[in-house]
Amino acid sequence: MLVTTTNTIEGKKIVKYLGMVSGEAILGANIFKDIFASIRDIVGGRSSAYEKELRQAKDIALSEMLEHARSLGGNAVIGVDMDYETIGQGGSMLMVSSNGTAVVIED
């Protein structure tokens, strides 16, 4: 399935617009990851634990959005936008949402 942040797909004709599709993922951060990330923040460097969680949440949100598009009969999603937020007490949870427009394109 083609996925793009643009509203058109170069060289492809959109023959049907199926509507907005979305996917969401909310993941809790592990207390031990929080502790090690805090230490990492103090001494500098990247927090691989949070990077892994963010990547996992993004993949889940995109996968759900694509499944939603497939269920409508789409073979592409255009205008994709992803949002990232921390929620919960002290930002203890990570939320990623993915939104776009499901379409049918000519092969």
Secondary structure, DSSP 8 states (H G I E B T S, - for coil): -EE-SSSS-TT--EEEEEEEEEEEEEEE--HHHHHHHHHHHHH-S--HHHHHHHHHHHHHHHHHHHHHHHHTT-SEEEEEEEEEEEESTTS-EEEEEEEEEEEEE--
